[in-house]
């Protein structure tokens, strides 16, 4: 999958590191998975928003498709993804 930087406060190198961690989800230690789950929980205001963000970040689904399935606004999904990248701590 080709990497495309998003508009956030993290440099591209950090965005690539975040994406690599998300792509390696099933190989991450439980503490790292817990960190990601907690961050998603902080950003999402509802369980459906959490599901939408999880689908975009972990499952690699597009925000457009996820919006139609979860009934979360596409704009909100993009905003949550941007917030996730901004809140990531190295």
N, C-alpha and C positions, 0 to 999 in steps of 0.2 A: 504494500500500500504506500502510495506517495505521500510524503509529509507536506502539509500546507500550514504555514504559520497563521495564527489567529491574532486579532488585534487585542492585546492585553499588555500588562506592565512587565511581563517576563521577557527576557531576551530569547531569541530563536533557539539558542543552544539549550536553554533550560526547558523550553517548550518541547524540544526533541527528547530530552531526558524524561519528561513527564509522559509523553506519548509512548516511549519505549517501556516505561513501567506499566502503563495501562495495557499495552499489547501483550505483556508478559504476565498478565493477571494470574493465570492458573499456576505459574511457577513462583509467584511471590510468596515470601513467608507470611504467616498469618498476621503478624504485627503490622506489616505494610498494607495488607488487605483491610485490616481494621482501620488504619489511618485513612484510607481512601473512603471507606464506608462512612466514617465519622464526618469527613469533609463534605461528602454528598448530603448527609443528613443536616449539616449546618446550612447548606445553600438552599436545599429544597424546602418549600413551605408546606407542601402536601405530599402524601405518599405517591400520588401519580407523577408529581414533578420529580421525585426521587427515582422512580422507575424510568422516567424519560431520560434523566441525566445518566443513569446507569446504562441504559441501552445505547446512548450515544458514545459514552466514554469507554465502556468495557466491551460491549458487543459490536461496536463499530458501525452502528446503524446511522443513517443520515438523519439530521434534525427534521427534514421534511417528512420522511416516512414516520418517524417517531411521533411527530405532532399529530398526524392523522390517527394513529393507533391509540395514543394515550390521551388525546383531547387537551393537551397542553399546547399553548400557543407557540408557534415556531420561534417567534421573537424571544419568548421567555426561555426556550431551550438554548438558544444562542447566548443569551445573557448568563444563564447558569453555567454554561461551559466556560465562558470568559471568566466568571467569578471563580470557578474551580481552578483554572490556571493561575489566576492572580493570587489566590489564597494558598497555593502549594508552597510548602516550606522545604528547603533542601537541608 
